[in-house]
Amino acid sequence: MKKILIIGANGFTGRRILDNLSENGEYEVFGCSLHSDIRQEGNHTFIRLDINDYPAVETLFDHICPDVVINCSALSVPDYCELHREEAYAVNVSAVENLAHCCEHQGCRFIHLSTDFVFDGKSDRLYTEEDIPAPLNYYGVTKYQGEQAIASICRNYAIVRVVVVYGKALPGQHGNILQLVKNRLEAGQEIRVVSDQYRTPTWVADIADGVEKLVYSGNSGIYHICGAEYLSIAEMAYRVADYFNLDRSLIRPVTTEEMKEATPRPHNSGLSIEKAKRELGYCPHTLEEGLEEMKI
């Protein structure tokens, strides 16, 4: 039975991966986070851990001896990273380097979640795994540096880039943009959304499925695990309104310039999933299939 350690297991994506793998019954699953387990039921073992405490991380690796480590931990809010660069570097780069060294020392596979924000968004097509990153903001810079560290340290690894992750959040978790749109429209509140930034939104359950496929894959490298639909943020919001029969007139599409975001974001960071489809048999759901779980 494979031992799998999930870092950042209280987070939106980390918890879905933990639940997916622990319900399978084929793995011995360990989750860790800076805070206590947000949902204690389930077939897993949970450990409180600060990934910036390197001796504690190394002790945990020696104790568990994992076969696979999945890192879902990150500082992922671009505005916060821009203003707290030292903290962002510590979590997104230095801690990742240490995890990579621990994985290499233990001989375990390292699966690490990254982002579409490693790209500058100036392409007129979907980005492939072979395209060279050129991040626009410090969050993207740190995530790209984390990727580079893993590739230089580990022999057995997979870097998973995801885009605009959505789905139903658990109590205690941060929401996501599509949940925010739904909540605001249900409350009868107007919401401003960017109309000229394009993404390939990803249902969180599809990430869990793609990551499980990578647990068994012997291939190392980068994989884009996201949705197949290429949409603007505004189009996503309208799809949410239509699916839940909410008032789409409350949606105010604005340009990036009008939004006046403090931190630059790529205009087009849609990712191609052709490699994941070809090598892993990955097949994502439609946006509406992912929205279904948010009905309640």
C-alpha positions in Angstrom: 0.0 0.0 0.0 1.5 3.3 -1.1 2.1 5.9 1.7 1.0 9.4 0.4 1.8 12.6 2.3 -0.3 15.6 1.3 1.1 19.0 2.4 -1.4 21.8 2.6 -4.2 19.3 3.3 -6.6 21.9 4.8 -6.6 24.0 1.6 -9.3 23.9 -1.1 -7.4 21.7 -3.5 -5.3 19.8 -0.9 -8.4 18.6 1.0 -10.1 17.4 -2.2 -7.0 15.4 -3.1 -6.8 14.0 0.5 -10.5 13.0 0.4 -10.2 11.5 -3.0 -7.2 9.3 -2.1 -8.3 8.4 1.4 -11.7 7.2 0.1 -10.0 5.0 -2.4 -8.8 2.5 0.2 -5.7 1.8 -1.8 -3.4 4.2 0.0 -2.2 5.1 3.5 -2.9 8.8 3.5 -1.3 11.5 5.7 -2.3 15.1 5.6 -0.4 18.0 7.2 -1.1 21.7 7.6 -0.1 24.6 9.7 -3.5 24.4 11.5 -5.6 21.6 13.0 -7.6 19.3 10.7 -10.7 21.2 9.5 -12.6 17.9 9.0 -11.5 15.0 11.1 -13.7 12.3 9.7 -12.2 10.2 7.0 -9.6 7.5 6.6 -6.4 9.6 7.0 -3.8 10.6 9.6 -3.3 14.3 10.2 -0.2 16.2 11.4 0.2 19.9 12.3 3.3 21.1 10.6 5.0 24.4 9.5 6.7 23.7 6.3 9.2 26.5 7.1 10.4 24.4 10.0 12.9 22.3 8.1 14.0 20.0 11.0 10.3 19.2 11.7 9.8 18.5 8.0 12.8 16.2 7.8 11.6 14.4 11.0 8.2 13.9 9.5 9.7 12.3 6.3 11.9 10.0 8.4 8.8 8.9 10.5 6.4 8.3 7.6 8.8 7.3 4.8 6.3 8.3 2.1 6.2 6.9 -1.4 4.6 10.0 -2.8 4.5 13.6 -1.5 1.9 16.0 -2.9 2.5 19.7 -2.2 -0.6 21.9 -2.3 0.7 24.5 0.1 1.4 28.0 -1.3 0.9 31.7 -0.8 -1.3 32.2 -3.8 -2.9 35.6 -3.5 -0.9 37.8 -6.0 -1.6 41.1 -4.2 -0.4 39.6 -0.8 2.7 38.1 -2.4 3.6 41.5 -4.0 3.5 43.2 -0.6 5.0 40.3 1.5 7.8 39.1 -0.7 10.0 37.6 1.9 7.1 35.5 3.2 6.1 34.5 -0.3 9.6 33.4 -1.2 9.9 31.4 2.0 6.7 29.4 1.3 6.8 29.2 -2.5 10.5 28.7 -3.1 12.6 27.9 0.0 10.2 25.5 1.6 9.7 23.8 -1.8 13.4 23.4 -2.2 13.6 21.7 1.2 10.7 19.4 0.3 12.4 18.5 -3.0 15.6 17.6 -1.1 13.6 15.5 1.4 11.9 13.7 -1.4 15.2 13.0 -3.2 16.8 11.8 0.0 13.9 9.4 0.7 13.5 8.3 -2.9 9.9 9.3 -3.1 7.9 10.9 -5.9 7.2 14.6 -5.6 4.0 16.0 -7.1 3.9 19.8 -6.8 1.0 22.2 -7.6 1.9 25.3 -9.6 -0.1 27.9 -11.6 -0.8 29.4 -15.0 0.5 32.7 -13.6 4.1 31.6 -14.5 3.2 32.9 -17.9 2.9 36.6 -19.0 -0.4 36.1 -20.9 0.9 37.6 -24.2 0.4 34.4 -26.3 -2.4 34.2 -28.8 -2.9 30.5 -28.1 -3.1 28.1 -25.2 0.2 27.6 -23.4 1.9 24.2 -23.6 4.3 22.6 -21.1 7.2 23.5 -23.5 6.5 27.2 -23.5 9.0 29.3 -21.5 7.5 31.0 -18.4 7.8 34.8 -18.0 5.7 35.8 -15.0 4.2 39.3 -14.6 4.0 39.4 -10.8 6.0 38.2 -7.8 3.6 35.4 -7.1 4.3 34.0 -10.5 8.0 34.6 -10.1 8.1 32.5 -6.9 6.0 29.7 -8.4 8.3 29.5 -11.4 11.4 29.5 -9.1 9.8 26.6 -7.1 9.3 24.7 -10.4 12.9 25.2 -11.3 14.1 24.1 -7.9 12.2 20.8 -8.2 13.4 20.1 -11.7 17.0 20.6 -10.6 16.8 18.6 -7.4 14.4 15.7 -8.1 14.6 12.8 -10.4 11.1 11.6 -9.9 8.6 14.5 -9.9 5.5 16.0 -11.6 4.7 19.7 -11.6 1.0 20.3 -12.0 -0.2 23.7 -13.3 -3.8 24.5 -12.5 -6.0 27.5 -13.5 -8.9 29.3 -11.7 -9.8 26.3 -9.4 -13.5 26.2 -8.5 -16.0 24.0 -6.7 -17.7 23.7 -3.3 -15.6 24.9 -0.4 -15.7 23.3 3.0 -16.3 25.4 6.2 -13.0 27.1 7.1 -11.7 27.2 3.6 -11.3 30.2 1.4 -13.8 30.3 -1.4 -13.1 30.7 -5.1 -14.1 33.2 -7.8 -17.1 31.2 -9.1 -18.4 30.6 -5.6 -18.0 34.4 -4.9 -20.0 35.2 -8.0 -22.8 32.8 -7.0 -22.9 34.2 -3.4 -23.0 37.8 -4.6 -25.7 37.2 -7.1 -27.8 35.3 -4.7 -27.5 38.2 -2.3 -28.7 40.6 -5.1 -25.3 42.4 -5.1 -23.6 43.8 -8.2 -20.2 42.3 -9.0 -17.5 43.6 -11.3 -15.6 41.0 -13.3 -12.8 41.3 -15.8 -13.9 40.8 -19.4 -10.5 40.7 -21.2 -8.6 38.1 -19.1 -8.9 34.6 -20.4 -8.4 31.3 -18.5 -9.2 27.6 -18.6 -11.1 27.1 -15.3 -10.6 23.9 -13.4 -13.0 21.9 -11.3 -11.2 20.9 -8.1 -12.3 17.3 -8.5 -10.5 17.1 -11.9 -7.3 18.1 -10.2 -7.7 15.3 -7.7 -8.2 12.9 -10.6 -5.2 14.2 -12.5 -3.0 14.0 -9.5 -4.0 10.4 -8.7 -3.1 9.5 -12.3 0.3 11.1 -11.7 0.8 9.0 -8.6 1.1 6.0 -10.8 2.8 7.6 -13.8 6.5 7.0 -14.0 7.1 10.1 -16.1 8.7 13.2 -14.7 8.0 16.7 -15.9 5.3 19.4 -16.1 1.6 18.6 -16.7 -1.2 21.1 -17.3 -4.2 19.8 -15.4 -7.1 22.2 -16.0 -10.4 22.5 -17.8 -10.9 22.3 -21.6 -12.9 25.4 -22.0 -11.2 28.7 -22.8 -13.3 31.6 -21.2 -13.0 35.1 -20.0 -13.6 35.8 -16.3 -16.8 37.6 -17.4 -18.0 34.6 -19.4 -17.5 32.3 -16.4 -19.6 34.7 -14.3 -22.4 34.7 -16.9 -22.3 30.9 -17.0 -22.7 30.8 -13.2 -25.6 33.2 -13.4 -27.3 31.1 -16.1 -26.7 27.8 -14.4 -28.2 28.9 -11.1 -30.9 31.0 -12.7 -29.5 34.2 -11.1 -29.8 37.8 -12.3 -27.0 38.2 -14.9 -27.7 42.0 -15.1 -25.9 42.3 -11.7 -22.7 41.3 -13.5 -20.6 44.3 -14.6 -18.0 43.4 -17.1 -15.0 45.7 -17.0 -11.6 45.8 -18.7 -8.3 45.1 -16.9 -7.6 48.8 -17.1 -10.9 49.7 -15.6 -10.5 47.2 -12.8 -7.3 48.9 -11.6 -5.9 45.8 -10.0 -2.8 46.6 -7.9 -0.9 43.6 -9.2 -0.6 42.8 -12.9 -2.2 39.6 -14.2 -1.8 37.9 -17.5 -4.5 38.6 -20.2 -4.4 35.1 -21.6 -3.1 32.2 -19.4 -5.2 29.4 -20.7 -3.3 26.1 -20.7 -3.3 23.3 -23.2 -4.2 19.9 -21.7 -3.2 17.8 -24.8 -0.2 16.3 -23.0 -2.2 15.2 -20.0 -4.9 13.8 -22.3 -2.3 11.9 -24.3 -0.1 10.6 -21.5 -2.5 10.3 -18.6 -5.9 9.8 -20.2 -7.0 12.9 -18.4 -10.5 14.1 -19.4 -11.9 17.1 -17.5 -15.6 17.9 -16.9 -17.5 20.8 -18.4 -17.9 24.0 -16.3 -21.6 23.2 -15.7 -20.7 19.6 -14.5 -18.3 21.2 -12.0 -20.9 23.8 -10.9 -23.4 21.1 -10.1 -21.8 20.3 -6.7 -22.3 24.0 -5.7 -26.1 23.7 -5.9 -26.5 23.2 -2.2 
